Amino acid sequence: MQSEQAAISRSALSGALVRERAWRYTETVQLTLTERAAEAVRSRAREADVPGWLLRIAVVAGGCSGLTYELYFVPEPSGEDELVESGGVRLAVDAASARMLDGTEIDLADARSFRFSNPRARNACSCGASFEV
């Protein structure tokens, strides 16, 4: 199991209307936020003035090892997203990222970054910001 860090960014969409919908949550993806990480996400959502939004977690190309994590707030999921709730935080994950994130636990590494314990990561770069599967 490898641990990686990624910083969360604020959404540029703050102030947009939030529409309540009956979203269906999945049980096919196991993704867990520790209580410390969940509280950090809620705090950052308040700071960004995006209460009620979802946290999108994606795996994207980048970094020394080829893949990195991207986190940002979205007002609603896309039609193909897997939806997970952990620690009272609603998470949206695209299908491709879900396969690479299944079984991952996200913790707060320090005040500015998160640590991903991803059982699917084979290698990580020395700084811990990127990984490969």
SEMI-825693 format. One record per residue: residue number from 1; x negated, y, z negated of N, C-alpha, C, CB in turn. Coordinates in nm, 3 decimals. Glycine has a CB too. Example, Ala and Ser with C-alpha at 12.3 -4.5 7.8 and 13.67 -1.06 7.14 Angstrom:
BEGIN
i n.px n.py n.pz ca.px ca.py ca.pz c.px c.py c.pz cb.px cb.py cb.pz
1 -1.319 -0.569 -0.780 -1.230 -0.450 -0.780 -1.320 -0.330 -0.780 -1.131 -0.447 -0.905 $
2 -1.285 -0.225 -0.708 -1.367 -0.106 -0.714 -1.290 0.003 -0.787 -1.408 -0.060 -0.572 $
//
This chain:
BEGIN
i n.px n.py n.pz ca.px ca.py ca.pz c.px c.py c.pz cb.px cb.py cb.pz
1 -0.085 -0.118 0.000 0.000 0.000 0.000 -0.089 0.124 0.000 0.096 0.000 -0.122 $
2 -0.069 0.214 0.092 -0.148 0.335 0.104 -0.069 0.453 0.048 -0.188 0.360 0.250 $
3 -0.137 0.552 -0.003 -0.073 0.675 -0.049 -0.118 0.789 0.040 -0.106 0.704 -0.198 $
4 -0.025 0.870 0.083 -0.055 0.984 0.166 0.014 1.106 0.108 -0.011 0.960 0.313 $
5 -0.032 1.224 0.145 0.028 1.347 0.097 0.079 1.427 0.216 -0.072 1.429 0.014 $
6 0.188 1.496 0.193 0.241 1.586 0.296 0.307 1.703 0.225 0.343 1.513 0.390 $
7 0.293 1.820 0.280 0.356 1.938 0.221 0.494 1.956 0.281 0.270 2.065 0.243 $
8 0.587 2.005 0.202 0.723 2.031 0.250 0.730 2.177 0.294 0.830 2.001 0.139 $
9 0.800 2.202 0.402 0.813 2.339 0.451 0.955 2.389 0.431 0.774 2.348 0.599 $
10 0.967 2.519 0.422 1.099 2.580 0.411 1.164 2.587 0.548 1.090 2.720 0.348 $
11 1.294 2.576 0.550 1.368 2.583 0.677 1.382 2.728 0.719 1.507 2.516 0.664 $
12 1.368 2.751 0.847 1.389 2.885 0.902 1.537 2.912 0.923 1.313 2.902 1.033 $
13 1.619 2.813 0.891 1.762 2.825 0.917 1.842 2.871 0.796 1.815 2.693 0.966 $
14 1.777 2.917 0.690 1.851 2.956 0.572 1.952 3.064 0.608 1.756 3.004 0.460 $
15 2.068 3.054 0.546 2.174 3.148 0.574 2.278 3.093 0.669 2.117 3.274 0.630 $
16 2.248 2.984 0.737 2.348 2.924 0.827 2.457 2.858 0.744 2.282 2.821 0.922 $
17 2.574 2.846 0.801 2.685 2.785 0.730 2.664 2.636 0.712 2.816 2.811 0.803 $
18 2.700 2.584 0.597 2.692 2.441 0.571 2.832 2.383 0.585 2.632 2.412 0.428 $
19 2.847 2.285 0.669 2.975 2.220 0.689 2.977 2.089 0.613 3.004 2.198 0.839 $
20 3.079 2.069 0.533 3.093 1.943 0.460 3.151 1.838 0.552 3.182 1.961 0.335 $
21 3.091 1.724 0.556 3.139 1.612 0.637 3.130 1.486 0.556 3.060 1.599 0.767 $
22 3.207 1.389 0.595 3.201 1.258 0.531 3.093 1.177 0.603 3.339 1.185 0.536 $
23 2.972 1.183 0.553 2.862 1.112 0.615 2.854 0.971 0.557 2.730 1.186 0.594 $
24 2.811 0.878 0.640 2.799 0.738 0.598 2.653 0.710 0.567 2.853 0.641 0.709 $
25 2.629 0.661 0.447 2.493 0.630 0.403 2.459 0.486 0.436 2.476 0.657 0.253 $
26 2.332 0.463 0.466 2.286 0.332 0.506 2.228 0.254 0.388 2.182 0.344 0.617 $
27 2.230 0.126 0.400 2.162 0.040 0.304 2.050 -0.036 0.373 2.261 -0.057 0.237 $
28 2.024 -0.003 0.499 1.922 -0.075 0.575 1.782 -0.020 0.553 1.955 -0.072 0.720 $
29 1.770 0.104 0.507 1.640 0.165 0.483 1.624 0.189 0.333 1.625 0.298 0.562 $
30 1.517 0.136 0.278 1.484 0.159 0.138 1.383 0.273 0.131 1.428 0.030 0.069 $
31 1.428 0.387 0.082 1.344 0.506 0.070 1.375 0.568 -0.065 1.368 0.608 0.188 $
32 1.273 0.586 -0.148 1.296 0.630 -0.286 1.217 0.756 -0.318 1.258 0.519 -0.383 $
33 1.286 0.852 -0.379 1.219 0.968 -0.438 1.210 0.945 -0.588 1.296 1.102 -0.406 $
34 1.093 0.968 -0.647 1.085 0.963 -0.792 1.162 1.083 -0.847 0.936 0.964 -0.841 $
35 1.192 1.082 -0.974 1.266 1.193 -1.033 1.189 1.324 -1.018 1.295 1.165 -1.182 $
36 1.056 1.319 -1.035 0.974 1.439 -1.018 0.984 1.493 -0.876 0.826 1.410 -1.053 $
37 0.979 1.405 -0.777 0.988 1.447 -0.637 1.127 1.501 -0.606 0.955 1.328 -0.542 $
38 1.231 1.435 -0.658 1.368 1.481 -0.635 1.389 1.620 -0.693 1.469 1.382 -0.695 $
39 1.338 1.643 -0.813 1.352 1.776 -0.875 1.276 1.881 -0.794 1.301 1.774 -1.021 $
40 1.159 1.846 -0.741 1.082 1.940 -0.658 1.159 1.975 -0.531 0.945 1.880 -0.622 $
41 1.224 1.877 -0.470 1.304 1.903 -0.349 1.421 1.994 -0.383 1.355 1.769 -0.286 $
42 1.492 1.965 -0.492 1.605 2.050 -0.531 1.559 2.193 -0.559 1.675 1.993 -0.655 $
43 1.444 2.208 -0.624 1.390 2.339 -0.654 1.355 2.415 -0.526 1.265 2.327 -0.743 $
44 1.294 2.346 -0.430 1.257 2.410 -0.304 1.380 2.444 -0.221 1.164 2.319 -0.224 $
45 1.484 2.364 -0.232 1.609 2.395 -0.162 1.671 2.523 -0.219 1.709 2.278 -0.173 $
46 1.665 2.538 -0.353 1.715 2.662 -0.414 1.632 2.782 -0.369 1.713 2.651 -0.569 $
47 1.499 2.768 -0.369 1.410 2.877 -0.326 1.436 2.916 -0.182 1.263 2.836 -0.343 $
48 1.462 2.819 -0.096 1.487 2.845 0.046 1.632 2.882 0.073 1.449 2.723 0.128 $
49 1.714 2.883 -0.032 1.855 2.916 -0.022 1.928 2.824 0.077 1.872 3.061 0.020 $
50 1.903 2.693 0.061 1.968 2.593 0.146 2.035 2.484 0.062 1.865 2.530 0.242 $
51 2.108 2.522 -0.044 2.175 2.419 -0.124 2.276 2.343 -0.040 2.245 2.482 -0.246 $
52 2.285 2.214 -0.063 2.379 2.132 0.011 2.323 2.076 0.141 2.501 2.210 0.039 $
53 2.206 2.118 0.181 2.146 2.067 0.304 2.081 1.933 0.277 2.043 2.167 0.361 $
54 2.038 1.867 0.382 1.968 1.739 0.371 1.819 1.761 0.391 2.024 1.637 0.473 $
55 1.739 1.674 0.334 1.596 1.674 0.358 1.567 1.575 0.470 1.516 1.639 0.229 $
56 1.515 1.624 0.582 1.476 1.535 0.691 1.333 1.489 0.665 1.488 1.605 0.830 $
57 1.313 1.359 0.672 1.180 1.300 0.660 1.152 1.229 0.791 1.169 1.202 0.537 $
58 1.042 1.267 0.856 1.010 1.210 0.987 0.863 1.170 0.991 1.041 1.310 1.101 $
59 0.834 1.071 1.070 0.697 1.032 1.101 0.667 1.086 1.240 0.676 0.874 1.093 $
60 0.562 1.166 1.252 0.527 1.228 1.379 0.380 1.202 1.411 0.555 1.380 1.375 $
61 0.345 1.214 1.539 0.206 1.198 1.582 0.124 1.312 1.526 0.195 1.193 1.736 $
62 0.005 1.279 1.475 -0.085 1.382 1.425 -0.183 1.329 1.323 -0.007 1.495 1.364 $
63 -0.276 1.412 1.285 -0.375 1.376 1.184 -0.484 1.285 1.237 -0.307 1.311 1.068 $
64 -0.580 1.256 1.151 -0.695 1.174 1.188 -0.658 1.030 1.221 -0.797 1.174 1.076 $
65 -0.557 0.976 1.153 -0.521 0.836 1.171 -0.407 0.814 1.269 -0.484 0.777 1.039 $
66 -0.351 0.921 1.323 -0.251 0.907 1.429 -0.109 0.942 1.392 -0.254 0.772 1.477 $
67 -0.070 0.926 1.265 0.067 0.957 1.223 0.064 1.039 1.095 0.150 0.826 1.203 $
68 0.163 1.125 1.081 0.174 1.205 0.958 0.322 1.221 0.924 0.106 1.344 0.975 $
69 0.350 1.265 0.803 0.487 1.285 0.757 0.526 1.431 0.776 0.502 1.244 0.609 $
70 0.652 1.453 0.811 0.706 1.588 0.825 0.833 1.595 0.742 0.732 1.624 0.975 $
71 0.847 1.697 0.659 0.965 1.715 0.575 1.018 1.856 0.593 0.931 1.688 0.426 $
72 1.150 1.866 0.613 1.213 1.998 0.625 1.363 1.983 0.602 1.183 2.062 0.764 $
73 1.427 2.095 0.571 1.570 2.094 0.543 1.651 2.110 0.671 1.605 2.205 0.445 $
74 1.763 2.037 0.679 1.855 2.048 0.793 1.997 2.059 0.738 1.841 1.925 0.889 $
75 2.085 2.132 0.809 2.222 2.148 0.760 2.307 2.023 0.773 2.288 2.260 0.834 $
76 2.273 1.937 0.871 2.349 1.814 0.889 2.264 1.714 0.965 2.483 1.840 0.963 $
77 2.297 1.586 0.954 2.219 1.485 1.026 2.254 1.482 1.175 2.242 1.347 0.964 $
78 2.164 1.425 1.253 2.197 1.401 1.394 2.275 1.270 1.400 2.067 1.396 1.484 $
79 2.333 1.241 1.515 2.416 1.122 1.529 2.342 0.991 1.512 2.480 1.124 1.661 $
80 2.211 0.989 1.531 2.133 0.866 1.523 2.060 0.849 1.391 2.035 0.862 1.636 $
81 2.077 0.940 1.297 2.003 0.934 1.171 2.051 0.824 1.078 2.014 1.066 1.101 $
82 1.957 0.771 1.003 1.987 0.686 0.888 1.997 0.782 0.769 1.876 0.573 0.864 $
83 2.101 0.769 0.688 2.120 0.856 0.572 2.098 0.778 0.445 2.260 0.920 0.573 $
84 2.019 0.835 0.356 1.985 0.771 0.230 2.004 0.875 0.121 1.838 0.715 0.231 $
85 2.048 0.831 0.005 2.053 0.920 -0.111 1.962 0.862 -0.218 2.200 0.937 -0.165 $
86 1.873 0.946 -0.270 1.781 0.901 -0.374 1.759 1.015 -0.472 1.646 0.855 -0.312 $
87 1.777 0.987 -0.598 1.757 1.090 -0.701 1.848 1.209 -0.685 1.615 1.136 -0.699 $
88 1.965 1.189 -0.626 2.058 1.298 -0.604 2.025 1.384 -0.484 2.063 1.383 -0.724 $
89 1.928 1.343 -0.404 1.889 1.416 -0.283 1.933 1.337 -0.162 1.734 1.443 -0.280 $
90 1.997 1.405 -0.068 2.040 1.340 0.057 1.927 1.350 0.158 2.171 1.406 0.112 $
91 1.891 1.236 0.216 1.780 1.227 0.310 1.831 1.186 0.447 1.674 1.128 0.260 $
92 1.780 1.250 0.552 1.811 1.213 0.690 1.681 1.164 0.754 1.872 1.333 0.770 $
93 1.688 1.044 0.815 1.570 0.983 0.875 1.608 0.931 1.014 1.512 0.869 0.785 $
94 1.533 0.971 1.116 1.561 0.919 1.250 1.526 0.770 1.255 1.482 0.998 1.358 $
95 1.586 0.699 1.350 1.573 0.554 1.355 1.427 0.508 1.370 1.655 0.499 1.470 $
96 1.349 0.574 1.454 1.209 0.535 1.473 1.129 0.554 1.344 1.146 0.616 1.588 $
97 1.150 0.665 1.275 1.079 0.689 1.150 1.124 0.593 1.041 1.100 0.833 1.103 $
98 1.252 0.558 1.042 1.306 0.468 0.939 1.232 0.335 0.937 1.456 0.444 0.964 $
99 1.197 0.283 1.055 1.124 0.156 1.061 0.987 0.168 0.995 1.109 0.111 1.207 $
100 0.924 0.285 1.007 0.791 0.305 0.949 0.795 0.348 0.803 0.715 0.407 1.029 $
101 0.911 0.392 0.756 0.924 0.441 0.618 0.992 0.341 0.524 1.002 0.569 0.617 $
102 1.048 0.234 0.576 1.121 0.139 0.493 1.034 0.088 0.378 1.172 0.021 0.577 $
103 1.084 0.100 0.257 1.011 0.056 0.138 0.923 0.163 0.076 0.928 -0.061 0.173 $
104 0.923 0.284 0.131 0.835 0.391 0.084 0.890 0.459 -0.041 0.815 0.494 0.194 $
105 0.799 0.489 -0.133 0.833 0.570 -0.250 0.760 0.703 -0.237 0.795 0.497 -0.384 $
106 0.833 0.811 -0.259 0.776 0.945 -0.250 0.771 1.004 -0.390 0.859 1.037 -0.153 $
107 0.651 1.048 -0.429 0.630 1.107 -0.561 0.571 1.246 -0.542 0.537 1.017 -0.649 $
108 0.570 1.323 -0.647 0.509 1.456 -0.644 0.362 1.440 -0.679 0.582 1.555 -0.742 $
109 0.273 1.473 -0.585 0.129 1.460 -0.609 0.077 1.577 -0.692 0.053 1.452 -0.475 $
110 0.121 1.695 -0.658 0.086 1.817 -0.731 0.196 1.919 -0.701 -0.057 1.871 -0.690 $
111 0.178 2.041 -0.743 0.285 2.141 -0.728 0.322 2.170 -0.583 0.244 2.268 -0.795 $
112 0.234 2.138 -0.488 0.259 2.176 -0.348 0.277 2.058 -0.253 0.147 2.260 -0.300 $
113 0.249 1.937 -0.296 0.253 1.827 -0.200 0.312 1.700 -0.260 0.113 1.798 -0.148 $
114 0.353 1.613 -0.171 0.412 1.485 -0.208 0.316 1.373 -0.173 0.547 1.464 -0.137 $
115 0.326 1.263 -0.246 0.246 1.144 -0.221 0.340 1.033 -0.174 0.166 1.101 -0.349 $
116 0.308 0.975 -0.060 0.387 0.867 -0.003 0.318 0.734 -0.031 0.409 0.887 0.149 $
117 0.386 0.643 -0.097 0.338 0.507 -0.115 0.415 0.422 -0.015 0.357 0.455 -0.264 $
118 0.351 0.399 0.099 0.416 0.336 0.212 0.358 0.196 0.235 0.401 0.422 0.339 $
119 0.438 0.092 0.210 0.386 -0.044 0.227 0.356 -0.080 0.372 0.484 -0.143 0.170 $
120 0.404 -0.002 0.467 0.381 -0.030 0.609 0.253 0.035 0.661 0.499 0.017 0.691 $
121 0.194 0.126 0.584 0.072 0.195 0.626 -0.048 0.102 0.608 0.052 0.326 0.547 $
122 -0.120 0.076 0.718 -0.238 -0.010 0.710 -0.361 0.068 0.670 -0.262 -0.079 0.844 $
123 -0.378 0.184 0.726 -0.496 0.267 0.699 -0.451 0.411 0.682 -0.600 0.255 0.813 $
124 -0.530 0.485 0.606 -0.505 0.628 0.588 -0.638 0.701 0.605 -0.442 0.659 0.447 $
125 -0.631 0.827 0.646 -0.754 0.904 0.657 -0.803 0.940 0.518 -0.732 1.032 0.743 $
126 -0.925 0.986 0.508 -0.985 1.011 0.376 -0.914 1.121 0.298 -1.129 1.048 0.392 $
127 -0.852 1.217 0.367 -0.781 1.324 0.295 -0.642 1.280 0.252 -0.771 1.450 0.382 $
128 -0.593 1.167 0.307 -0.463 1.115 0.268 -0.344 1.178 0.339 -0.445 1.133 0.124 $
129 -0.371 1.263 0.438 -0.260 1.333 0.505 -0.203 1.256 0.624 -0.307 1.469 0.552 $
130 -0.276 1.158 0.676 -0.224 1.083 0.789 -0.249 0.934 0.769 -0.288 1.132 0.921 $
131 -0.182 0.853 0.852 -0.190 0.709 0.835 -0.166 0.640 0.968 -0.088 0.660 0.729 $
132 -0.182 0.508 0.969 -0.147 0.428 1.085 -0.071 0.306 1.037 -0.273 0.386 1.167 $
133 0.014 0.254 1.127 0.091 0.133 1.094 0.051 0.020 1.188 0.244 0.160 1.103 $
//
